[in-house]
Amino acid sequence: MLTLVGASHHDAALNVRERLTVAAEALPPLLQRLRAHFGSGAILATCNRFELYLPGDHTRARVVDFLAQECGFDRALADGTFQHRRDGEAVGHLYAVAAGIDSLVLGESEILGQVREAFSACVAAGADHALLSRLFHTAIRVGRRARSETAIGHHALSLSSVAAQQARQLHPEPEHASVLVIGAGEAGRLAAEALVDRGVGRVVVANRTAQRARALADELGGETAPFERLGDALAESDIVIAASGSPDHLVTRGQVIEAMGRRDGKPLIVIDIGVPRDFDPAVRDIPGVHYRDLDGLQAIAQENVRAREAEVGRVRAIVAEEQERFVQWWRHLEVVPTITALTERAEQLRRAEVDKSLRRLGLSPQQEQQLDALTRALVKQLLHDPIAMLRERGDSEAYVDAARTLFRLGEPPLPVDGA
């Protein structure tokens, strides 16, 4: 039915995953070569996983040979790293991936878009298949269910997201908030971006190097403030993201007291993610100041990890339910041709016997209709249990094979005596 061969952060170290990557521009031609080799298939390639989903039953060795030849992957590396899953296990794995419980960062949401993009690339390369279409569309549904019916995607885990989350909690109307970013480094940018995504009203960047401040302000859609007027910027801001990388405190307790005196009692939220800290930690004792440093944010992040871990069981239940639904759908498809052949064979035999009887008995039109109805009902009753058993036990090839053998399905019908 389905073959999965791939590696992820669970079984491949970072230095190995780096050698298993495929550049974005190389993916379309790779999918086309995959189509030529296997007929169809999809590739889910992210920074933490490289997985091939192929309709049909394919050995791990055959897939690894393809990767070694077509992708330049080291055969020994792939041979010792790639896992092989089949059928329902492969389905359940992709569902768990889409739901975020197989990710390096538990519950992360980016993977859902990556699953969607993987199938879109498959379609664009002409490597799609009805089974893959059903698989990936249902995987996206599972991912959405997991995030809407559980809290697996709640509770920020990255420090930048936790920082933004704390700021939003302390200032529940971000559209009316003014954000001051001290420093122009990556950590401050990520936290500020998370707030901008929530629609903060104003962003101001202050940095010792005016050029870097201007570049970050342009990126965030904000403005700059002279670094030497940091006190004025503090007085005018509601949220401060501090991550300058300065070796010493940039903001003293006295400066914050002075700024608070100009704020008409409005609280000031300080998210200090600098190492060393940009603010004197003593500012946490100033009335109206809500101060969070890196230790505090990391503690919150750990609490959030535990909160997400508590949701894993509920997500696994969704995955199991949807996996069984998919398998049932596939079982039904597998037995449909046999059921169709069985009913057609029975109808051929019934019709032949009825025609033979009509030629001999000389019945009236009404009697002919009664005979036809009687034989139809009899055949329906006789086939009811075999067909029901095929639908219930269609996962076993033995049942399908037995039905096709016992009823000679796929062979020409036997001649009817006297015909």
N, C-alpha and C positions, 0 to 999 in steps of 0.2 A: 504493500500500500504506500508506505512513505519511508524514506531513508534520510536520516540526519547524520552528518559527519562534521565535526567542528571542535574548536577549542575556545576557551574563555579564561578569565582571570582565576577561575577555580582550579584549572589544571595547567596553566601556562604562566610562567613568570613574565614580568614586564619586558625583559630583554628578549624573551621568546616571542611575545605578542608583537613586538616591534618588527620582527622579521616575518610576521604573518600578515602584515598590512597590505592593502591594495589601494593605490591612489585613486581618487574619484574619477579621473579621466580614463583610468585603466579598467574600471568596472564594466562599462557597456561592452567593449570587445571581449572581455572575459566571459560575460553572460552569453554572448553569441557563440563563443567556442564551447561553453557548457551545453548550450542547446544542441549544437552539432554532435556533441559526444553522448549526451544523455537524453536528448529529445526535449527536455524542459528542466527547469530548476530555478531556485532563488538563492541569493547570497545575502546574508545579514552580516555586514562588516562594520564594526565600530572600533573604538579604541580599546575596548575590553573583550571583544569576541570576534571570531570569524567562523561562520556556520553556513553550510550548504544544505538546502532542503530539496530533495529530489523525489518525485513520484516514482513508485516502484520499489523493488527490492534490489539494492546494490551493495556489494561487499565494501567493507572499509578499505581494503587494499586497492580496489578499482578507483575509488574516489581519491585516495591518496596519490595513486599513480597519475591521475589527471592533474591534481594540484602541483605535483612535482614537475610535470612536463609543461603545463600551460601557464603556471604562475611563477615558476622558478623557485618554489619552496623547496628547501632541503628535505629530501625524502626521509632521512633518519630523524630529523626534527619533527616533521609532520607525523611520522609513524609512532613516535613516542609521546605525542601530545594530543592528537585528535581523538575525540570520543565518538562512538558509533551508537546511534539509537534508531529504533524502528517503530513504525506504526503508532500505537497509542502513546508510547513513551515519548516519541518525538513530538507528537501533538501537545502533550502536557508540558514538555520543556518549553516550546515556543510560547504557550499560554503563560507560563511562569515568568518568562522573559518579558513579555508585553505587560504583565501585571506589576513588574518592578521588584519581584522578590528573588530574582536571580542576579540582580545588579550588584556592582561593587558598592554603590551607594544605595542602600535599601530604600525602595519606594520612589526612586528618581523618575521623573516624568519624561525626560528626553528620549528614552528608549522607545516609547510608544510612537513618536514621530519617525524614529529610525526604522521601526518595523514597517510602518506605512511606506516610507521611502524605498525600502528594500523590495517590496512587491511592485511599486511603481516602476522601478528600474527593470525588474523582471519583465513586466508587461511591455515596456518601451523596447526591450531587446528581443521581443517575440518569443521569450522563453517561458511564458506562463502556461498554466494547465488548470483544468477545472478543479482538481484537488487542491492545488496551491491557492487558487482564488478563494475557495471556501476556507482553507486553513488560515490564510493571512487576514481575511476579513473578520473571521470569528476571533482571531487573536486580538485584533484591535478592539473588538467588542468586549472581550474579557478584560483587557487593560482598562477600558473605560468603566466597566462594572466595578473592578477592584477599587478604582479611585473614587467612584461615586457612592459605593455601598460600604466602604471601610475607610479608615483614616490612615491607610498605608502611605498616602502622599502628603499627609498633613505633617506639621512639626518640622520646620526647617532644620537641615543638618549641616550645610556648609556654613562657615563662619560669616561670610558675607550675607547669606540669606538669614541667618540667625540675627545678625546685626540689624538688618532691615526689618525683620519681624518684630524685634524689640522696639524699634523706633515707631512702628505702626501701632503697636499695642499701647504705647505711652502717649501717642498722638493719633487718635482714631480718625482724624479728618486730614489725611495727608494733602488733599488738594488745597488746604489753607496753610500748609506748613512751608517754612523757608528752611532749606537745608544748606549747611556750611560744610564743605569738604576741605579738610586741612591736609595738604599733601596731594601729590599727583601720581602716586604709585598704584599698583594693580589691586591691592586689597581695598583701598578706599574707592577705587573706580567700581569694583564689583558691588560693593555695598551701596554706593550711590546709584548705580544702574538699577539695582533691585528696588530702590525707592522711586526712581524715575518711572519705572514700569508700573508702579502703583499710582502714578499721577500726582506727585508732589508739585506744589504751586511754584516754587522757585529754588534754583540751585546756584550756589555761589562757591567758587573754588579759590582757595588761598594757598599759595606755595612760594617758597623762597625764590624759585626761578619763575619769573613771570611768563616766559615762553611756554613752559610745561603747564602752568596753570591755564593759559589760554587754550592750549591744545585739548586738555581734559574738559574744560568748560564747553568748548565747541562740540565735543563728542557727546556730552550730556545735555546739550541744549540750554546751557546756563550762562553765567557771567563770572567775572573775576573780581576779587577784592585785593587791594594792596596788602602785602604781608605785614607791613609795618603798622597797618590799621586793624590788626586782628581783634583788638578789643571792641571796636565799633561793629565788626562783623559778628562777634559773639552776641552783642546786645540786640542785634537785628534778626537773629536766627532762632528757630525753634528746635532744630535737630542738628547736632554736630557729629560728623564722621571724621575721626582723627586717625590718620595712618601715615605720618610723615617720614618715619624712619630716622628721626632725629636722635642723636645720642643722649640728649638731655630733655627734660620737660620743656615744652614750648609754652604752656599755659600754667600760670601759678594760681594758687588759691585766691590770692588778692585780686588778680585780674578777673576771675570769675565772680567774686563778690561785687566788684565794681560794675561788671556787666549786668548782674542781676538787679542791681539798684536802678538800672535804666529800663527795666522790662515791665514795669507796672504789675508785678506779681505773677507774670506769665512763667510757667515752668520751662526749664531748659533740659533737653535730653542730650546726653553726651555718650557716644559710642566710641570708646577709645580702643582701637585695635592696633595701635602702634607698639612696636617692641624695639627699644624701651617705650614705656607709655608716654604719650604726648602731654597728658594732663597730670598735674600733681594729684595722686589718688585722694588726698585730703579734701578735694572738692566734693566728694560724695556726702560730706557732712553738712554742706551748705543747704539751707531750706530752699526747696523748689528745684534743686538739681537732681536729676536722675542719671546716675553715672554707672556705666557698664564697661568693664575692661575685658581683656582677652580671657582671663581665668573665668570670669562670670559667664561669658558667652560660650566657652567650651563646656562648662557645667550644664548650661541650658541645652547645648547640642547633644550631650550624652543623655540627658533626660528625654530628648526628642527621639534619639535612637531607640531607647527602651520602649517609648510609646509606639513607635513603628513596629518594633519586634513583636509587640503584643497583638498586632493586627495580622501577623503572618498566617496564623491558623485560619482566620476568616477568609483571607485571600486564597489559601490553598483549597478551601472548601469550594470556592467559586471556580477555581481552575479544574478541580476534579469533576464538578458538575458539568462544566462546559466540555471537558474532555470526553466524558461519557456520551454527551449529546452528539459530539462529532463522530465518535466511533459508531454509534447507533446509525447515524446518517450514512456512513460509509458501508456498514453491514447491509443496510437496506439496498444500497446501490449494487452491491455485489450479488445479491440474490435475485434482483429484479429480472435479469435476463433468463434465469432458470425458471422462475415462476411464470414468466411470459411464455417460454417454450413449453412448459408443462400444461398450461391452460390451452395453448394452441393445439398441442398434440391430442389432448382429451377431446377438444371440439372436433378435430378432424375425424377421430374414431367414432364419436357420437353421431356426427352428420352422416358418415358412411353407413352405419348400422340403421339409422332412421330411414335413409333413402332406400336401402335394401328392403326394409320392412314395408315401406309404402308401396313399393312395386309389387309385393306379393299379396298384401292384405286388401287392397282396393278400398281404402277408408274414405269417408266423406271429408270435405274440407275442415269441418269442425273437429272431427276425430283426429285428423292430421295435426291440427294445432294443439290438441290435448296431448298427443304423443310427443310432439316437439317440446312442450312445456314440461312434461313428465321426465323426459330424458335430460333436459337441461338441469332440472332440480336435482336429479339423481347424481349427475356428474359434479355439480357444485358441492353436494354433501360429501361425496367421496374425496374431493380434493381439499376440502376445508382443513382437515388436520395436517396433511403433508405441507400445505402452504403455510399454515400457522407455525409449524415446526421449523420450516426454512427461515421464516422471518425472525423467530426467536433465537435460532441457533446458527444464523448465517455466518457467524464468526468462524465456524469450523468448516474448513474446506471439505472435510469428510462428508458432511451432510449434503453439500451441493453436489459433490461427485457421486454420492450414492443415489441421489434423486435423478441425476442425468443418466446414470447407468440403469437403474431399475425401470425407468420410463422410456429408455432409449432416446433421450433427447439429443438432437443433433444428427439422428439417423433418419432415413426415410421411413414412413410409417409401414408397419407390417400389413400385408394384404388381408382383407377381411374375407372370411370363408364365404364362398358362394357369390362373391362380388364379381 
